[in-house]
Amino acid sequence: MVHARGPSRHIRLSVLTAFFVCVILGMLVILFFKCMTALLGSAHRRGERIKWGLVSYTMIMFSLATVFTGIVLHELSVSYIDNRDFPDGPYGYQVYIDYTAVGFIRRTTFRLGNWLADSLLVGDLFDAVVVRPGG
């Protein structure tokens, strides 16, 4: 016997996904403000200058992650609420809009944010090992 998938299953799935995306965005906001506090507050305690390069780098990464999260939440809303009757369901609509300008921006912000995070780690590793060997 074949059971049809009702809209209630799609709604539960979209609510669960949106919940996890919002939790991740909340953790991202907390980490951003902790980083800003550490970057801007530690310079005054030690008498050093503020490292504006790291501050701007952190702001750019936070902006990219926020744009990505906003686009994902918008796509979830559009696919599960407005277009739940699409021929392949909400997932089919998500695949369909993946090749639009919004999908391109979502993919670009995700890849650029990951690239920036990886380059920060590689740069820190390079600084620790090559520039200052032995600590």
N, C-alpha and C positions, 0 to 999 in steps of 0.2 A: 504494500500500500504506500502510495506517495503522499507525503505531507507537504502542503504548501507552506511557505514561509510567510508568516503574517507580519504586518508592520510593527507589531509590538516587539518582535525580536530585533528588528533594525533599530528601533528607538532605544532599546536597552543597550545595544552595542554602541550606538552613537553617544549615549549619555556616559557610558563607561569610558570610552575613548576620550571624550571631552574632559571628564574628570581627571584622568591621568595626565592629559596635556596641561590642564590648569595647575595640577600639583607640581609638575616639572617646571612650569613657568614661575610658580611661587618660590621654588627652591632656587631658580635662576636669579630672581629679584633679590632674595636674601644674600646669595653669594656675591652678587654685584655690589650691594651696599657694604658688605663686609670687606671686599677687595678695595673699594673706594676709601673706606675708613682706614684701612691698613696703608694704602698708598699715600693718602694725604695727611694722615695723622703721625706716621712714623718719622716723617721728615722734620717735624717740629720738635719731637722729643730728642732726636740726635743732633740737631743743628744742621742737618743736611738740606739740600734743595729738593723740591718736589720733582720727581721724575715724570715729566709731562708726557714722554713717549709711552710709558706704561699706562698712564691714565687714559690717554687717547686710544691706545690699543684695547684696553678693557671696555671703554665706551663703544668702540666700533663692534667688538664681539657681542656685547650686550644688545646693541641695536639690531644686528643681524639675527640673533636668536629670537628677539622679540618680534621682528617682522615675520620670520619663519613660523613662529607659534601662532601669530594672528592669522596668517594665511591658512594654516592647517585648520584652525577652529572655524574660519569662514567656509572652507571647503567642506568640512564635516556638516555644518549647518545647511549649506546649499544641497549637498548630496542626500542627506538623510531626511530632511524636512521638505524642501521644495521639489526634489526630483526623486522621490522614493519609488515612483512608478516608472522609472526609466526601464528600458527593455531588460537589462541585466541587473536591475536593482541599483542601490546606492553605490556598490562597488563598481559596477559598469559605468556609472556616471563619473566616478572618480578617475577611472582610466581614461574616459572620454575627455575630461577637462585637464588631464595631465599634459596635453599637448597644446594648451593655450598659453597666453602671456602670463597669466597668474601662476600656472604650473611651472613655467620657465623661471619666474622670479623665486618661487618656493625652492626649486632644485638648486638654483644659483646661490641663494642665501645659505642653504644647508651646506653645500660644498665649500663655499668661501669661508664660512664659520669654522668648519672642520679643518680646512687648510690653515687658517690663522692659528687655531689651537695647536695643531701639530707643529707649525713653524715656531711657535713660542716655546714648546718643549724642546725641539731640536736646537734652537738658539741657546736656551738655558744649558742644555747638555754640552753644546760646543763651548760655551763660556766656562763651564766647570772643568771640562777635561782638557781642552786645547789651550785656552788662554791662560788659565790658572791651574796647571797640573799640580796634583798633590794637595789641593785644598786651598 
